[in-house]
Amino acid sequence: MLDKFKDKLSDMNLAIREAIKSADFEKAQALDNERQYFIITAMKDETFSPDDEFVEFLENCAKENAELVSELEARIIKLSSATHKTGQMMKAYNI
């Protein structure tokens, strides 16, 4: 069960990374929500018994997830700033 969980979580992280790279922020956010639900659901399962190796894997995923979220936020801010500047230029051009 732990190997299946690891594989699924790794696949989800890869999908989120790809969504961020392609600037599909809505998809990245939806995938992140799905990933969070997946982790919470697994942790509530009484048959789920993680070992030390799995806990280390999960900690590494948490670190990677934090980096992905930071990258996502930075890209959103950059996009927002560029959009704002474009709006200002268009407004100045119309005057």
Summary of the structure (lengths in Angstrom):
residues: 95
radius of gyration: 18.4
end to end distance: 64.0
largest distance: 66.8
contacts: 222
relative contact order: 0.12
helix: 87%
strand: 0%
